[in-house]
Amino acid sequence: QVHTQIRDASRTTFVCVCIAEFLSIYETERLVQELTREGIDTRNVVVNQVLFPDQDAVDMREWFDTNRETLPAEAQGIISKTLARKTMQDKYIGQIFELYEEFHVVLVPLLDHEVRGAQAIEDFSAML
């Protein structure tokens, strides 16, 4: 009965969760292929821990290059590393949207806190 229910797309779907990095995307694709082979519905992908999902890395880099000299050295280092990560994530997010163009893809931002407790879970669910 479980096998029947899990293969019934009107009752069950599998939501894949990954991060915007090569290995995670590779493993997600393997999972999607295996679930599809088994007849299990997969049409949703959540990309978790995305840095500034509403901003473009190129625009952020332009701002940084313009303002770099006004920032303390420590801030320059932090921002430089953040921009490197953001640039990498943007590349992989583009690949995710190409690979899963028929899927519902949700980008969840990197939070500055853990999601713990009922209210935090409710707030988090609003992003999905």
DOKE-735894 format. One record per residue (C-alpha): residue number from 0; residue in one letter; x, y, z. Coordinates in nm, 2 decimals, padded with zeros to 4 digits. Example, Ala and Ser with C-alpha at 12.3 -4.5 7.8 and 13.67 -1.06 7.14 Angstrom:
2
@i 0 aa A x 01.23 y -00.45 z 00.78
@i 1 aa S x 01.37 y -00.11 z 00.71
// end
This chain:
128
@i 0 aa Q x 00.00 y 00.00 z 00.00
@i 1 aa V x 00.29 y 00.24 z 00.07
@i 2 aa H x 00.44 y 00.17 z -00.27
@i 3 aa T x 00.11 y 00.25 z -00.43
@i 4 aa Q x 00.06 y 00.57 z -00.24
@i 5 aa I x 00.42 y 00.70 z -00.29
@i 6 aa R x 00.38 y 00.65 z -00.67
@i 7 aa D x 00.04 y 00.83 z -00.68
@i 8 aa A x 00.13 y 01.19 z -00.79
@i 9 aa S x -00.20 y 01.32 z -00.67
@i 10 aa R x -00.12 y 01.21 z -00.32
@i 11 aa T x 00.26 y 01.23 z -00.29
@i 12 aa T x 00.54 y 01.43 z -00.44
@i 13 aa F x 00.91 y 01.45 z -00.34
@i 14 aa V x 01.07 y 01.79 z -00.28
@i 15 aa C x 01.44 y 01.79 z -00.35
@i 16 aa V x 01.65 y 02.03 z -00.14
@i 17 aa C x 02.00 y 02.12 z -00.24
@i 18 aa I x 02.25 y 02.41 z -00.21
@i 19 aa A x 02.40 y 02.60 z -00.50
@i 20 aa E x 02.72 y 02.39 z -00.53
@i 21 aa F x 02.84 y 02.14 z -00.78
@i 22 aa L x 02.83 y 01.82 z -00.57
@i 23 aa S x 02.49 y 01.90 z -00.43
@i 24 aa I x 02.34 y 01.96 z -00.77
@i 25 aa Y x 02.50 y 01.64 z -00.90
@i 26 aa E x 02.35 y 01.44 z -00.62
@i 27 aa T x 02.02 y 01.61 z -00.66
@i 28 aa E x 02.01 y 01.51 z -01.03
@i 29 aa R x 02.10 y 01.15 z -00.94
@i 30 aa L x 01.81 y 01.15 z -00.69
@i 31 aa V x 01.57 y 01.30 z -00.94
@i 32 aa Q x 01.66 y 01.04 z -01.20
@i 33 aa E x 01.63 y 00.75 z -00.95
@i 34 aa L x 01.29 y 00.88 z -00.82
@i 35 aa T x 01.16 y 00.92 z -01.18
@i 36 aa R x 01.28 y 00.57 z -01.27
@i 37 aa E x 01.08 y 00.44 z -00.97
@i 38 aa G x 00.77 y 00.64 z -01.08
@i 39 aa I x 00.78 y 00.88 z -00.79
@i 40 aa D x 00.67 y 01.24 z -00.86
@i 41 aa T x 00.94 y 01.50 z -00.83
@i 42 aa R x 00.87 y 01.85 z -00.96
@i 43 aa N x 01.00 y 02.07 z -00.68
@i 44 aa V x 01.35 y 02.18 z -00.60
@i 45 aa V x 01.44 y 02.40 z -00.31
@i 46 aa V x 01.78 y 02.57 z -00.32
@i 47 aa N x 01.88 y 02.65 z 00.03
@i 48 aa Q x 02.13 y 02.90 z 00.18
@i 49 aa V x 02.13 y 03.13 z -00.11
@i 50 aa L x 02.33 y 03.46 z -00.06
@i 51 aa F x 02.11 y 03.76 z -00.15
@i 52 aa P x 01.88 y 03.58 z -00.39
@i 53 aa D x 01.72 y 03.90 z -00.51
@i 54 aa Q x 02.05 y 04.07 z -00.60
@i 55 aa D x 02.29 y 04.01 z -00.89
@i 56 aa A x 02.66 y 03.94 z -00.82
@i 57 aa V x 02.77 y 04.16 z -01.10
@i 58 aa D x 02.59 y 04.46 z -00.95
@i 59 aa M x 02.73 y 04.38 z -00.61
@i 60 aa R x 03.08 y 04.36 z -00.75
@i 61 aa E x 03.04 y 04.70 z -00.92
@i 62 aa W x 02.94 y 04.86 z -00.59
@i 63 aa F x 03.23 y 04.69 z -00.41
@i 64 aa D x 03.48 y 04.80 z -00.67
@i 65 aa T x 03.35 y 05.16 z -00.65
@i 66 aa N x 03.36 y 05.17 z -00.27
@i 67 aa R x 03.65 y 04.93 z -00.18
@i 68 aa E x 03.89 y 05.20 z -00.08
@i 69 aa T x 03.65 y 05.36 z 00.17
@i 70 aa L x 03.61 y 05.03 z 00.36
@i 71 aa P x 03.84 y 04.89 z 00.63
@i 72 aa A x 04.07 y 04.61 z 00.52
@i 73 aa E x 03.88 y 04.35 z 00.73
@i 74 aa A x 03.55 y 04.45 z 00.56
@i 75 aa Q x 03.72 y 04.43 z 00.22
@i 76 aa G x 03.82 y 04.07 z 00.29
@i 77 aa I x 03.48 y 03.97 z 00.41
@i 78 aa I x 03.30 y 04.13 z 00.12
@i 79 aa S x 03.55 y 03.99 z -00.13
@i 80 aa K x 03.49 y 03.63 z 00.00
@i 81 aa T x 03.11 y 03.69 z 00.01
@i 82 aa L x 03.12 y 03.81 z -00.35
@i 83 aa A x 03.32 y 03.51 z -00.46
@i 84 aa R x 03.07 y 03.28 z -00.30
@i 85 aa K x 02.77 y 03.48 z -00.45
@i 86 aa T x 02.93 y 03.46 z -00.80
@i 87 aa M x 02.97 y 03.08 z -00.77
@i 88 aa Q x 02.61 y 03.04 z -00.64
@i 89 aa D x 02.47 y 03.25 z -00.93
@i 90 aa K x 02.65 y 03.02 z -01.18
@i 91 aa Y x 02.50 y 02.71 z -01.02
@i 92 aa I x 02.16 y 02.86 z -00.97
@i 93 aa G x 02.15 y 02.94 z -01.35
@i 94 aa Q x 02.23 y 02.57 z -01.41
@i 95 aa I x 01.96 y 02.46 z -01.18
@i 96 aa F x 01.70 y 02.67 z -01.36
@i 97 aa E x 01.82 y 02.53 z -01.69
@i 98 aa L x 01.82 y 02.17 z -01.57
@i 99 aa Y x 01.49 y 02.19 z -01.39
@i 100 aa E x 01.30 y 02.43 z -01.63
@i 101 aa E x 00.98 y 02.22 z -01.59
@i 102 aa F x 01.01 y 02.22 z -01.21
@i 103 aa H x 00.90 y 02.46 z -00.94
@i 104 aa V x 01.23 y 02.60 z -00.81
@i 105 aa V x 01.24 y 02.80 z -00.49
@i 106 aa L x 01.55 y 03.00 z -00.37
@i 107 aa V x 01.57 y 03.02 z 00.01
@i 108 aa P x 01.80 y 03.28 z 00.14
@i 109 aa L x 02.09 y 03.21 z 00.38
@i 110 aa L x 01.94 y 03.31 z 00.72
@i 111 aa D x 02.13 y 03.47 z 01.01
@i 112 aa H x 01.97 y 03.23 z 01.25
@i 113 aa E x 01.86 y 02.87 z 01.29
@i 114 aa V x 01.50 y 02.78 z 01.22
@i 115 aa R x 01.39 y 02.65 z 01.56
@i 116 aa G x 01.05 y 02.65 z 01.72
@i 117 aa A x 00.70 y 02.67 z 01.59
@i 118 aa Q x 00.70 y 03.04 z 01.50
@i 119 aa A x 01.03 y 03.02 z 01.32
@i 120 aa I x 00.91 y 02.72 z 01.12
@i 121 aa E x 00.59 y 02.91 z 01.03
@i 122 aa D x 00.80 y 03.21 z 00.92
@i 123 aa F x 01.03 y 02.99 z 00.72
@i 124 aa S x 00.75 y 02.81 z 00.55
@i 125 aa A x 00.63 y 03.15 z 00.40
@i 126 aa M x 00.95 y 03.15 z 00.19
@i 127 aa L x 00.85 y 02.82 z 00.02
// end
